[in-house]
Amino acid sequence: MQRVDAVSKWLARSVILACMAPLPAAPVFADTLPPLAGRVIEYDTREVTWPALDLAPDGRTILFDLLGDIYALPPEGGKARPVMTGAAFDTQPVFSPDGRHIAFVSDRDGRENLWIADADGRNARRVSRDDSGVPHYSSPAWSPDGKTLYISRMIWGVLAFELWSFDAASGAGEVLVKAQPNGDDPHPQRRNAMGVVASPDGKSLYYAAKAGTTWTSGPLPHWTIARLDLAMRQQHAVVTTPGGGMRPVLSHDGRWLAYATREGDETVLRLHDLANGADRLLHRPLDPDGQSGGYYVDLLPRMVFSADDRSIYLGLGGGLKRLDVATGALADIPFEAHVRHEMAPDLRRQHRIDTGPVHVRVIQTPRLSPDGRQLVFGAVGRLYLAANRKGAKPRRLDVPGAAWQPSWSDDGRFVTYVTWTAKEGGHVWVAAVDGRTAPRRITAQAAYYSEPLFLAGGQDVVAFSASQHDRLYRSAESLGPMPSTLVRLPVDGGPMTLLGDVGAAMDLRRDADPARVRYYADGWISSHAIDPAAPGKEAARHLVKLVARPDSQYFNAPAPLKNAQLGADGRTALVRYASQLYLVPVPEAKQGEAPTVTVSDPASGARRITAIGADYMDWAPGMRSLVWSVGSTVRQLALSATTDGAPAAIEKRARSVPMDVALPRDVPRGSLLLRGARVATMKGDEVIDDADLLVVDNRIAGIGPRGTVKIPRGTEMRDVTGKFIVPGFIDSHAHWFETRRRILDIGHWDFAANLAYGVTAGLDVQAFDPDVFGYADMIDAGLMTGQRVFSTGEGVFRTSPMASREDAIATLRRYSDYYRTPNIKQYMVGDRAERRHLIEGAQALGLMPTTEGASDYRLDLTQMLDGYAGNEHSLPIAPIHDDLIQMLVRSRISTVPTMLVLYGAPGPLGAMTAGHQQDFDAKLGRFVPEFAFAAKRDSAQWNRADGQGFARFAQQASDIGSAGGLLGVGAHGIVQGLTYHWELEAMASGGASPSQVLHAATIGSAQVIGRVLDLGSIEPGKLADLLVLDRDPLADIRNTRSLEFVMQNGRLYDAATLDEQWPRRRPHEAQWFEGMTSREVAAAMATAAAFEEAQSNGASFEY
């Protein structure tokens, strides 16, 4: 009865509080973030994850945040009352000194800002004025007089939280601690200020300070407690400890400073006497701090002294607690909160894997013939010719080898192209279009040639030439083209002429001056002489610099574009940026200096002419129209049709010509019985001893105890008694970083390595470009051996148009209609409103979007609450509690923790590398170059045992799975194939049973990537992807390494060699690096390191 009376009195006080007068009037901004109607998730919880709390000045009300809503609670506990709920993510509430108002962080107008409301949640109004970009706000605090608000603020590209003050009435803001005080400070020298609190006299601010960025790591300490003198604007260190100083909490009399620090593997709370410097332990442990992750919601949630300074209120272990400062006694504040969220309909869909012919999804480098009647293009290492009209059937040109990048002679009778393989290198060729004469190789020495181009008259070809050696030892090609030399080659034979080094060049085209050619390299469109002996000619000349400044989380420097070509008059450039085409006016040179144009700047006059986008682009012959391709469709548009209208309207004016290249799908024929093994089918907990497992062609036809499966006549039987069979592993967060781009490597080792280690399928969740679909099509057609390849293609980044639902649909249509993939990756496209537009677009097109976690807890939660299908990487906070676990389970968002690339703690890669030094054995040497393995091994960060927090993240993943959440396994492409097994071991380190880990690696991952109808379990009708092991993985997860055979798509391979055992007996083709001596490996590593260092200087990604 006393409890009921206390709660009633508290509710009555809340009503009185609601009637109090607000702060001086300021513009009120409506909540423009409507619910994404589709489903309602509703439940009760008695736990809360990472709660930021505050206590009313009179000590009678606790405010705290829970999953983006704000609740009020009497200090003795009870039923939590919702104060702010709805679609907006409202967080980190803090009372004004008079208790009449609260400040909080909210995205209710579509992006994060600082807001104020009455204490009951009414009359919310925005204080800060961030109307563009993607700001992050954290940990607001009031001045003692209630007139000023302090808060940490970060904008993308800077990656450091500044300290700001805002006038509570007018919203006028001022930066107090700049991230870049000198304007261009490099990452290690940027300044951070988090968790601010004002002194009682209002003269000073206390906060945690750090040099670096949100991604700066290294040995502790990272943070110190600092004091800023507001009059002098001078910062002084207050607390420096070996474990760092975080989340300062000031007593009301200004004497006592509580703060968090790291001691060993624990975060603890200490009390510092500001009068005499005495320091003592208050409590251990706190929840783990955020020093090892992105501290977007601060390093720890807000704590607060009681009004009499005798207690500290804090969140701990999923609950709310009151800590006695004198005795250290901890009292529980029990509560129950009702959670209700509206989100988009469930976007998780299961898709069938294609059957029938392989229709190539992405053609490459389409070029229009001089008379405009024909198109020539490349696809899957072949050249095709087609009439330039709808319905035309492409005809394969009869040329030897893997051929790429064709272009026409002026008379339309010949094409020049390049060949390339990893073993043999490449050459430049000329072939007659009519096929009446054999193709001619016009290079004498093998190298990596690209972009051949006939010169006027057709007697010579120019091309880029780069080192075959350097290409093979380059770790990745997503940074852009190879540094090259421009060469000239006589068509009828003769020596090659070196014209000059041109950098990482692409887009080789003729210049208006017939004695020169143009190309795009390192941001510059340049012109180069084709006759080095011509008098009075500069060999190379810059014409215009074309760059963009992406609004990226990771950097804020100008970056090169994907492609850039000048028009005939040199006054207009056609560029490809963020997979969209733009026409850009080129200013005249001033005083002989070539102009610079930043395409992303509205003042540049750049005009976007596509809404869906483009993969390849070109000026048509005559330079009066444009040609581009998206997927396997070629589009053509007159330049005169681009002068008016929105991008979607302009794009619709283009003439579209689909190019349907169909290849036979690889399907083995025959029936095979695997008899006698113990089979864990992953159909629930089903395990069949002494099983008969029948495979017919590429599907499972039957499974059951010996003698229960009907065996077709002519079936081959293989005795696997004493073996163990599980479904093939699925990598639900794959990256095939090492693949070659533009000119693909048919038979690249990334895919073979995974298959050899039992990873029979994978989803690359950000491939940088659409080349991945070429590899997928080649594997499906049997042109190369490897795992099943699924991909999102290039991620949808901040640079993608996303200002409306219509923008989202247009952008995403490139994936659904042209790449024909149901999976997409939303990689921090922008603010909350833009991320929700993408949800709407995905829903309209039937796509299943996964997301980038980015070590940003608030980003993770808002994406979950909006209804995204997946979250990549771990949450940066562990442990999590019932409130969040229930939301993960009920929302059906998938979790793929990528333990080896961990957010929130050092990952296990260093420990596993040290523990598995024997792993570069003969098998790994067949499928992974030793220099590639060594680069990963030598860069792994080792941590002492008490600094390895990955086990609690593994336990968190296990808890999600045990509660019914959707859990997958993803290895992030660290060492292809091998480290998938390390990922399994890491997941088991949190207490998950081998059965649970295997579930996540098979049927769970199949559900995550949307292919469970065909993959993930051993059931009749599913595709025959399975593993035969020597030891029982249900007894020890490390036994997954005991692979004897791998079956993928019904073909049985020796796991040690990938020699095919059934239905064909065929050896696997050796990789180019197999058999390298240790001296060759050392030389290769030195070359690769030097090359990568040179490439990294000034290199940058386009996001």
N, C-alpha and C positions, 0 to 999 in steps of 0.2 A: 504493500500500500504506500509505503514511503517512497518507493521507486516511482510509482505512478504519479504521485503528487509532485515529485521533483521534475519529472518530464513535463507535466502540465504547466508548472510554473515557467519552465524554460520556453515552451511554446508560446505562452502568453507574453513573455518578454520579447520573443521574436516578432510578434504582431506589433507591439509598441515600437520596436526598432524600425519596422517598415514604415512607420508614419513620420519618422524624423526627416528633416530637410536635407536635400542633396547639396553637393558642392555647387559653386557658381555655374551657371548654365554654359554649356558648350555644345557644339553640334552632336546630335545623337545619330548614330549610324545603325540602321536596321540590320538585323540578322538576315543576311542574304544567302545563307547556306541552307537550302531546303533539304528535307530528308530525301534520301534515294529510296523511294518506295519500292518495296519488293518483298521484304520479310522483316519480322520483328523478333529480336532475341531478348528474352526476358528471364531473369532468375534472381535469386537472393544469394548473398554471400556474407560471410563473416571474416573475410580476409581481404587485404588490400596490398597491392604491389607498388612500391616506391611512392608512398603518399607524402606529398608536401603539405604540411599542416600549419595552422596558426591558431592562437588563442586570443579571444576577444580581450580588450583591455580590462574589462571587469572580471575576467576569468570564468565567465559563465557559458561560453560557447566555443567549441572547437570547430574550425573549418578544415576540411581536407578534400583532396581531389582523388577520384577513382574512375579510371577509364574515360577521362575527358569530361566528367561531370563533377560538380562541386556539391558537397554534402555538409550539413551542420549536425552537431552532436553535443549533448551536454557533457561536461567533463567527466562525469561518472559513467558514461557510456549509455547504451540503449539503442533505440531505433534511429538510424541516421535519416535525417530529413533532406530530400533533394532541394538544393538552392538554385542551381543552374543545371538544366538538362537540355537535351535536344541534339541536333546534328553537329553543332559547334563543339570543338575540342577546347574546353575551358579548364584551366589548370593553374596551379601555384597561387592560390588565393592568399591575400594578406590584409588584415584589418588596418584601417586608418587609425591614427593615435586616439581619435575620439570615439572609435567604434562604430561610426555611422556608415562607413563605406568600406568597400573592399577593392583592392587592385588585383588584377589577374591577367594572365596571358590567354588570348583567345584567337581563333581563326574564323570567327563568326561572319566576317565580311569576305572570306575567301582566302585570306593570308594572315599569318601571325602578326599581331600587334598587341600593344599594352592597352588594357581597358580598365575602366572604373565602373562600379555599380553601387547602388545602395546595398546595405548589408544583407537585405533579404533577396538580393539578386535582381531587383527591378531597376529600371532606368539605366541600363548599361550604355555607356558611351565610350568611344574610342579616344585614346589619349595620343598615342604615336601616330605618325602619318605615313607609314610605308604603304604606298599604293602600287608599287611595281617591284620587280625583283622577287627574291625569296629570302626574306629576313627570318632570323631566329631570335626569339626573346627568351630570357630565362631569369628567374628568381627576382621578382620585383620587391622593393622595400620602400617604406615611407620615410620622409624626414620627420623629426620630432614635432614640427609645427603643422604637419599635414599638408603643406603647400607644394611639396616636391616629391617626385617619385624617382627612384634610382633602379636601374635594371641593366642586365648584360644583354648586348645586342651584337649579332653577327650577320653579315651578308655573305652570300656565296662568292667564292673566289678568294676571299680574305682568309677564311678558315681560322679565325681567332675572334673571341668575344671581347668587344669593347665595353667599357663602362659608360653609361649615359645617364643624364638627368633629364626629367621632363616636368614642366610646370603642370601641376594637377588640374588647373583651371583652363589654361589656354592650349596646352599640349606642346608648347614651344620646347624643343629639345636641344641639348648640348652634350658633346662628347667630353668626358672627363679623363678617360684613359684610352688613348688611341692604340689600335692594333699595329698601325704602321706610322709611328710618330715622324719618320723622315719621308713618308710618302710612298716609298718603294722598298720597304724593308723585306729581306728574304724570309722564307718560312721560319728558319731557326731563331730569328730575332724579333718575330712578332710578339706582341704582348697580349695576355689574356687577363681578364678580371671577372671572377665568378662569385656568386653568393654574397652580394653586398649587404651590409647592415650599417646603419648610421649610429654614431655615438649619441648619448642622451642630450649632449649640449649642441648637437647639430654641426659641430665644427670639423668632424672627421668621418671618414668612411673606412670600414674594415671589410676586407674581401680576400679571397684566395687569388694569388698571382702566379703566372707561369709564363716563361718564354717559349715560343714555338707555336704550333697549331694544334687543331683537334687530332691530327694524325701523327704528331711528334711523339716518339716513344724513346725508350732508353732507360738506364738505371734510375731508381728513385734517388733523391726526391724530385718530383716534377713541380710541386706547388709549395708556396710559402704563404703565410698569413701576412698581409700587408695593410698599412694604414695610409690613407690619403688625406693630407691636410688640405681642406677645401680652399682656404685663403691663399696658401702658398703654392698649391698644386704640386706638392712634393710627396713622393711615395717613400715610405720607410718600412723595412722588414720588422715584423713584430714577433713572429714565431717561425723559426726554421728548425726542422727536425729531419732525421734521416728518412723518415717515412712520408715526408711532405705534410703540409697543413691545408686542411680543407674545411669548408662550410662553417665559417665562424658564427657563433651565437653570443650576443652580448647580454649581460644582465642589465636590468633597468637602472641600476645605480652606476653603471659604466665601469665597474671594477673587474668583473669576472668575464673571461672570454673562454667559452667552450669551443672546442674544435675537434675535428676528426684527423687521424693520422694512420699510417700503415705501420704495423709492427709484425714482422714476419709475414705470414700469409693472412693476417687478420687486420681488419679496420677497427680502430678503437676510438673511444671518446675521452678526451683529456680536458682538464680545467686549468686555465692559465690566469694567474693573478697579475693584472696589468699594473698594480701598484708596486709590486716588488719582484715580479718575474718568477715567483714560485709556480710550479707546474706539477700536477698529479693526475693519475689515472682516475677516470670517472666510471667507465664501463667498458667491458670487452665481452664478446665482440659486437660491433655494429653489423648491419648488412654490408656486404662488400661494396667498396666505393667504385667510382667510375674512372679511375686514373688510367685504366687500360682500354678504355673505349672512347667513343665520341660523347663528350659530356654536355649534350644538348639540353638535358634536363638537370644540369648541375652535377657535381661530383657526388653529392648525397642529397636526399630530399631535405626540405626546410625543417629545422627544429626550433623550439622557442622556450624561453624561460617563462615560468609562471609569474603572475603579477607580484608575488612576494619573493621571487628569485630563489625559492627553496627547492623547486622542481624544474625539470626539463621535460617537455612533451615531445615525443618523437615517434616515428614509425620504425618498427623493428620486427623482423620475422613474420611478416604478414599481418601484424596487429598494430594497434595504437597503444603506446605505453607512457607511463609517467615515471620518471627517474628521480629519486630523492638525491639531491646534490650532496647532502651531508653523509648519508649512509651508503649510497649506491644501490639501495633497494629499488627493485623494478616492479611496478604495479601494472596490471593489465587494464585496459579500457575496452571492455567488450562492446561490440556493436553488430548490427545487422543492417545491410544496405540492399535496397532493391535496385537492380540494374535493368535498364530498358534501353535498347538501341534499335533504330530502324536503319536498315542497310539495303543495298542493291540485291536483286534476286541472285541466287546462287549461280555464279558464273563457271563453276566446275562442270565440265562436260567430258564424256568419254568418247573417243573417236576410234573408228576402225582404221586399221592400217591398209593402205591402198593395195589392190590386186590388179591384175591386168597389166597392160603396157605401162612403162615408165614415161610419163610426159614431162620432158625437161622443163624445169620451173624458171630457170634464169638463163637467157642467152647472153652472150658477151660481144661487145664491140661491133654492133651492127653498123655497116657502112653502105650508103646509097651509091649506086653506080653513077657514072658521069651523066648518063642520059635519064637517070631517075627511074628506070624501069625495073631494076633488080636490086636485091639486097644480098650482101654477103655477111656472114657472122660466124662466130665460134660458139661451140657448146660441147661440154664434156670431152674436150680434147680433139674435137672434130670440126671441120669447116663445112658450112652449108650455104647453098645458093637458093634463092627463092624469088619469084616474081613479086613485084611490089604491089600486091593487091590482096584483098581479103580472100581467104580460102585457098591461097596458093600453098602447095605442098613443098616444103624445103627438100632440096636434093643434096645429098652428101657429096662433097668433092673428093675425088680419088687421089688423096695425097698420103704419103707415108708418115708414120710416126704420130706423136701427140702434137697437134697443130693449133695455133692460137693467133689472134689479132690480125686478121686479114685486112688489106686495103687495096684499092683499085689503081690500075694504070689509067692514064687519061683517055685512052681509046676504049676502055672497058673490056679489053681482051684478056687481061692478065690480073692476077692478084699476087701480092707479096705477103708473106706471113712468116711466123717463126715456129720452130719446134723446140721442145725442151723436155728433158727427163733428168731426174736426180743423178742417175748413173752416168749418162752420156753427155749431159749438158745440152746446148741448143745451137741452132743454126738459123740463118735467114734463107728463105726459099722464094722462088717465083714459079707460079703455075698458070697454065692456060685455062681459062674458064671453061672452054669447050671440051677439055680433057683429051684433045687429040695428040698432044705431046706430053712427054713425061715431065713432072716438076723438076726444076733445076735448083740445086743448092749453090748459093753464091757466096758463102763464107767458107774459108779454109780451116779456121781454127774454132773449136767448140768454145762457147762462152754462154753467158746468159744474155740473150738479145731480146729486145722488146720494141714494140710499136714501129715496125718497118713502114716506110712511106716512099712511094715513087716520087721522084723529082719530075719536073716538067720535061716532056720529051720521052720519058720512059726508059732512058738509058742507064739511070743510076737509081739506087735506093739509099735512103739514109735510115739509120736506126740508132737506138740506144744499145750500148754494150756494157755489161758489168761482169764482174768476176764470178765464175761458177763456184769457186771455192768460198767466196764471201757469202753467196746466197745460201749455200748449204749450211754454213755455220752461223747464220743469223738466227737469233733465238726466236724472233717473231717478225712478221711482216705487217702487222696492223699499224705500225708507225708510218708506213708509206713506202714509196718505191725505193729501189736500190740506188745508191750513188753510181752514176753512169758516165760513160764517154760517148759523145756523138761521133758516129762513124759514117763513112760514105762507101758504097759498094757498087762496082760496075755490074750491071745485069748479065753481061756476056762473059764475065770472068775477069780476073785481074786482082791486083793487090787492094786490100782495104786501106782507106785513108782515115787516120784519126784526126778529127776536127777540133776536139777540145773536151775537157771535163765540164759537165753541165749540172752536177749535183744530183739530188734525188728527183729526177725529171720525169715528166709525163706529158700527155697531150701534145705530142709532136705533130705539127701541122706546117703547111707552107706559109711563107710570109708574102705580103703584097709585093715585096721585092723578090723577083725570081732567083736572085743570088743568095737568098737567105731562107732559113726556116725558123719557126717559133716553137717554144715549149714552155711549160709551167714547172718551176722548181723553186722550192723553199719560199713560196709566196710570190715569186716574180714571174710574170710572163716576159720572156726574154727572146731576143732575136740572135741568130747565129749564122755566120757566113758558111756557105757550103763549099767554097773554094779558098782554102787558107792562103793560097798564093796570090789571090786577087789584091792589087795595090790599093792602098787607102781605105781599106775596110777594117773595121773593128771586128775581131773574131766574135765576141759576144757583147750584147748591148741590152740593158734593161729597158723595157717598154712601160710597164706598169706593175705596181705591187698590189695584189688583191688578197686581202686577209679578212678574217672575221674575229670578233671578240666574243666568244661564246659566254653566255651567262651560266658558267659552270661552277659546281661546288668545289672543284679541285684547283682551278687556276683562273687568273683573270688577265692573261696576256694574249696578244693577238696570235691567231693560229692560222696556218694555211688552209685553203679550201680543199675539197675533194678533187675538183677539176676546174680548169679555167682556160678558155680559148677566146682569142680576139676575133671580131668580125672583119670583113674585108677592108673597111675604112679605118680600122684601128680605134674607132671612137665608141664602140660597143663591145662589151665582153659577155660571153655566155659562161655562167659559172654554175657549179653544183655544190651546194652547201646544205648540210643536214638532210641529204637525199632529196632536196628540192632544187629546181632550176630557177635561176634569176638572170635577168638581163641588166647589165650594169653600165651606166655611162662612164666613159673614161675621159678625165680632164686632159687638157693639153699639158705637155711638159712646160715647166717654168724655169727659165734660165738654164735650160739643158738638163734639168733634173727630172727624172721620171716620177710621175705622181704615185701617191699611195691612196688606195680606196679601201675603207673598212666596210665591207658589204653589210654587216649587221647593224651599222649606224643608219638610222632613217635619213640622215642628211646626205647619204651617198647617192640617193636616187635609185637604188637598186629596186627592181620590180620583179616580184615573184610571179612566175607564169605556170606553176604546177601546184596542185593541191594533193594529189596522190603521191607524186614524186617520180624519181628517175634513178636508174642504175648506171646507165651509160649515156653519153651525149655527144653531139657533133653538129657542126654547121653542114648543111647540105651543099652539094656542088653548086656553085654560083653564089653562095653565101646569102641567099635571099630567104631561106627557110631553115628550120631547125629539125633535127632528127634526134630522137632519144628512145631508150627502151626502159621498160619497167617489167620485171619478170621476163616472160617470153613474148611480150607485145612490143611492137615498134610503133612509135608515134611520129607524125610529121606535121609541122605547123609553119605556115608562112609568117615571116617576120612582121608583115603588115597586120596580121591578126592578133598581135600581142600588145597593141597600143592602149587598149581600154578594157575595163572589166576586172572583176575579182579573179584570183588565181583559178578557182574552180571553173569559172566561166571561160577563161582563156584556154584552160586545159581541154575542156569539152569540144572546143573548135578543132582540135587536132584530129588528124586522120589516123585511125588505129588499124594496124595490120598484125593479127596474132601469128606467131611462128610456132607451129605445133611440131616439135621434134619428138617422135615416139620411138622408144627402144624396148626390146623384149625384156620383161622382168625375169630376174634369175630365180628359177624355181627348180630344185632338184627333183628327179623322178625316181621312185622306188619306195620300198617299205623296209624298215629296219626295226627289229625287236631287241631292246635292251633288257636282259633277263637277269634277275637275281640280286639286284641292288636294293638298298634301303632308300626309299624315296620320300623326301619331305616335300609334299606337293604345294605347300603354302595355301591350300584351300582350308582355311581355319588352321587347326592344329593337326591336320591329317598327316600321318606317317604310315607308309605301307612297306612292310618288310617282305623280302623275297618277291619283289614286284616284277610284273611284266609291263614294260612301257613300249607302246607301239607308235612309231612315227611313219606316216605315209606322206610322201613328197615333203612339204615343208611344215606340216602340222601334226600335232599330237592326235592320234586316232583312237588310242585307248590306254587306260592305266588301271591296274588292279593287281591283286595277289596272283602269284604264278598259276597259270591255267585258266584264269577267268576272262581273259581277253581273246576275242576271236582274231586269229592270225590269217591274213590273206595268203594265198598260194604264192610262192616265189619270194617270200619275205626272208631276208638275211637276218640271222640271229647272232648277237654278240653277247657273250657271257660276261656279266659285270658283277658276279657274285663277290660279296665282301666290299663292294664299293658303295658310295653314297651319292645320291643324285638330288640336286636342288634346281630350281629355276635359274636361268641366267640372271646375273646381276644387272641392275639398271642404275645408271648414274643420272640422278635427277638434277644435278647441278654440274654439268660438264663444261669444260672449255678446251677446245683444241687449238691452243695458242700457237703451236709450232707449225701449223699448216701453211703452205705457200699460198699467196694471194694473187689474183689477177691471172697469172699463168700458173695453173694448178699443178700439183705434184700427184700424178696418178699412182696410187699405191703408197701414199704417205704413211709414215710409221705411227702417227698418233692413233689411227683407227685399228691398225693391226695389233699394236701393243695392248690396247684395251681388250680386244677380243682374246688375245693370248692369256690374259689374266682373268678371264671369265666375265668381263663387263660386256655383255652382248648387245646392249642398247644404251644410248645416252641422249640427253637433251642439253644442248649448248644454250645457256640462258643469256647470252650476249655475245654475238659472233663478230661484231664490228662491221660486217658487210655481208652481202648475200652469197658470197662464194661458197659458203657452207652447204647451200642447197645443191651446188654442183657436185660436191663430194657425196652427198646423200644419194643423188640420182645415179652416180657412177657405181656406188656400192649396191644399190637396188637392182641395177642392170647387170651386175656381175663383172663390171670392168675393173674392179679392184676388190680386195678382201678387207673386211673390217666390220666393226660393230654396226648395228643399226644407228643411223644418224637422224636425229630430230633437232630442230633448232627454232629459236625465236627470230633468227636473223639478227640484224643490227638492232640494238636496243632503241626504245623510244625515249629520246633525251629531252633536255630542257630546250634545245633548239628546234624541236618539232612543233609545228603550229598546233596550239591546244587551247585557244581562247574561247572556244564554243564547242557544243556537241557536234556541230557540223564540221568544224576543224578536225575533231577527233576521228569522226567517221572517215573523212577523206584520208587522213594520215594512215589509219589502220586498214583501210581498204587495200593498201599496197601489200599487206600481209595476208589478208583473208582471200583476196581475189587473184593476186598475182604470184605471191610466193606459195600460196595454198598451204599455209601453216596455221593450225589453230592456236598455237602458243605465241604469246608476245611477252616482252620484258619492258615494264614501265620502270625506267631508270631515272627517278627523280625529275619528272617532266616539269615540275614547277611548284606552284603553291597548291593549297588544298583544293581550290576551285578547279584548277586545271587538272589535277589528278582525278577529280570526280568526273570531269568531262570525258576523260579517257575511259572510265568505267562505263559511262553511257554509250560511248562508241563501241566498246567491246561487247556490251550487251546487244546492241543493234546488229552486230556482225557475227555473233556467235563465237567470239574469241575468248580465250581463257588467259587472263593477264596475271603474270607473277611480278614481283616487285624487288627492288634493291633495298635491303635493310639499311645499309650505309652507317651502321653503328649509331643510328639515331632512333632512340626509343619512342619519341613522340611521332616521328614519321611512321615507324612500324605500327603503332597503335591506330593512327588515323587511317592508314591503308587497310588495316584489318576491319575497322569499324565501317569503312565505306564499302566493303564487300569484295576486295581483291581475292583471287583464288589462291595465291601463294605468296610466301615471304622467303626470300633467299638470305642465307646466312643466319647466324644465331641472333636472338635479341641481345642487346649489349648488357643486359641486367640478368643476374642469376644469384639466388633463386627467384622464381616468380611464384605467385600464390593462387589460391582458388579463384579469385575474381578474374584473373587473366587466363588461367587454364580453362575455366568454363567458357570464356569467350572464344578461345582458340578452338575448342572442341565443337561448340555450337555453331560457330561461323563457318566451319569446314575449311578455313584457310590452312594450307599445308605449311609445314615447317621442315626446312632442309638446313640443318645447322652448320654444315661445312666445318667440321671440327678442326681441320688442318688450317683453315683460314678463319680464325675465330674473332668475333667482336666481343670485347669485354674482359678478356684475359689472354695471356700468352697461350698460343695453341700448342699442340703436342708435336709439331713437326720436328722441332729440334731434338726432343727426347726420343722420338721414334727413329730419326736419322741415326742418332748415336746408338740406339739399341738394335738397329738392323744394318750394321755396316757390311755384313756379308751379302747384302742384297744385290750388289752389282755382280751378278753371276753370269754364267753362260747364257741363260735364258734372257735376262734383261739386256744383255749385250746384243742379242739378235733383234730386239725390237725398239730399243731406246739408245741413242748415241751416248757414249760415256760422258762426253763433254756436257751434254744437256742434263744428265743426272747429276754430275759434279757441280754444276752451277746451282742447282736447287739445294744439294747437300751442303755446299759451302756457305750458302747464304742463310741457312736455317738458324734461328735464334735459340740458343740453349738457355734454360732457366733452371735454377736449383729446384729441388723437389717441392719446397714450400711456396715457390712462386708460380707453380703450374696450376692454374685455376681451372683447367679444362674439364676436370672430372665433375665439377658442379654443373657445368653446362651440359655435359653428357647426361648427368642425372636429370637435369631439367628436360632434356629431350625425351628421356625415358618416362618421366612423369606425364608429359604431354601424350605420348603414345599409349601409356597404360590407362589414361583417362578416356581414351577413345579418339584422340586427335590424330590428324593425318600427318604421318612422319615419313620422310624419304631420306635417302643417303646421297650425298653429293661430294665429289672429291676435288672439284675446282681445278682440275687439270694440273696438279702439282707435278707429279711424275706419272705419265699416262699409264693406266692399268695398275701398276704396283701400289700406288698410294691409296687406291680405293680400298685395299685390304687394311691399310693403316687407319683409314677412316672408320672401318668396321671395328677395329680394335679400340679406337678412341671412343666410339659410341658405347662400347661395352664397359668402358672404365667407370661409367656412372652407375653401374649396378644392373643394367639391362641384361636379360638372359640372352644366350645365343639365338634362341628362337625369336625373341623380339627384334634383335638386330637383323636377322635374316628376313623377317617380315618387312622391315623397313627397306631392305635392299632389293626386295623382289616385288611382292604384291603392293606394298606401300608406295614404292617409287613408281610403279605402273599407274597407280591412282593419281599420284602427284602430277605426272606428265600427261595424264589423260589417255592412256593406252591400255587400260586394264581389260578391255574386251578381247585383246589379242595377246597380251604379255603378262608376266608377273606370277603365274602359277602353272602347274602342270595339270592341265585339264583337257579333256577331249575338245577339239575344235580350235584350241589356241595354237599359236605359232610355236614351232619346235626350237625354242631357245633354252638350253639347259646345260648343266655342268655335272661332270662325273668326277668325284673326289675319292682319294685314297683313305682319308680319315673323316670322322664324323664331325661336321660343323655344329651339330646340336650339342655336342659335348664340350667343345672349345671353339670359339669363333676364329681362333688363329688357324684352325684346320681348313679354312677356305683356301689357304695357300697350297693345299695338297692336290692341285688340279692334275688330272690325267687327260681328260678329254673335254673339249668345249664343243657344243653343238649350237650353231646359229643358223636360223632359217632352214633347218633340216640337214645341213651339212655338218659332218662330224670331223673335228680337227684334233690332231695331237696338240695338247696345250703347250708342250715344250717348244714346238717348232712351227705350229700352224700348218703342217703338212696335212692335206685333206685325206681322211681315211675312208669316208663314205659320202655319197655313192661313187665318187671318183677316187682314184689313187693318184694324187697329184702333189708334188712338193711345193711348198711356199717359196715364192721368189725372194731371194736374199735382198736385204736392204743395202744401200750404198755404203753404209758405215760398218757393216758386219766384217769382223776380222781385222779391224784397225789395230795397229800396235800401240803400246802405251806412249811411245815417242810421238806418234801421229796424233794421239789424243791430246797430249800436252801442248803440242804446237797448235792444234785446233782450238783449244781453250784459250790460249793467248791471243790468237787471231780474233776469236769471237768477242773476247773481253774488250780488245782495242776497238773493234768495229762498233760494238754497242755503245761504248763511251763516246765515240765520235758522233754516232747517230743521236745520242741523247742530248747533245748540245744544241739547244734550240728546237728540238723535236717536241711536238705536242699533238695530243689527240684532238679530234673534233668530236664534241659531245652533242 
